[in-house]
Amino acid sequence: MPQIRPITDLRNTSEISELCHNKPEPIFITKNGYGDMVIMSMETYERNMALSEIYEKLAVAEKQIQNDELLDGEEVFAKLRAKYGL
């Protein structure tokens, strides 16, 4: 369940920092009852960015499959061997 906190809770930085590090999810900050910003630990941010990058690469791969832009595995490995002398 997501943590939702009012912006006034940001005054207690150590508590917010501890919350960010104890939960592997973002904390939603509200201002006047409306969503204003999201904060998270560096670890959570890096994990989310890595997942986002993976999803983007999967989307590209799926599009290539749909467009029949497939490469032959043997050809790819032969080119790599020739390029890197393996």
Secondary structure in CASP SS format (residue, H / E / C, confidence):
PFRMAT SS
TARGET T0000
AUTHOR 0000-0000-0000
METHOD secondary structure of the structure
MODEL  1
M C 1.00
P C 1.00
Q E 1.00
I E 1.00
R E 1.00
P E 1.00
I H 1.00
T H 1.00
D H 1.00
L H 1.00
R H 1.00
N C 1.00
T H 1.00
S H 1.00
E H 1.00
I H 1.00
S H 1.00
E H 1.00
L H 1.00
C H 1.00
H H 1.00
N H 1.00
K C 1.00
P C 1.00
E C 1.00
P C 1.00
I E 1.00
F E 1.00
I E 1.00
T E 1.00
K E 1.00
N C 1.00
G C 1.00
Y E 1.00
G E 1.00
D E 1.00
M E 1.00
V E 1.00
I E 1.00
M C 1.00
S C 1.00
M H 1.00
E H 1.00
T H 1.00
Y H 1.00
E H 1.00
R H 1.00
N H 1.00
M H 1.00
A H 1.00
L H 1.00
S H 1.00
E H 1.00
I H 1.00
Y H 1.00
E H 1.00
K H 1.00
L H 1.00
A H 1.00
V H 1.00
A H 1.00
E H 1.00
K H 1.00
Q H 1.00
I H 1.00
Q H 1.00
N C 1.00
D C 1.00
E C 1.00
L C 1.00
L C 1.00
D C 1.00
G H 1.00
E H 1.00
E H 1.00
V H 1.00
F H 1.00
A H 1.00
K H 1.00
L H 1.00
R H 1.00
A H 1.00
K H 1.00
Y H 1.00
G C 1.00
L C 1.00
END
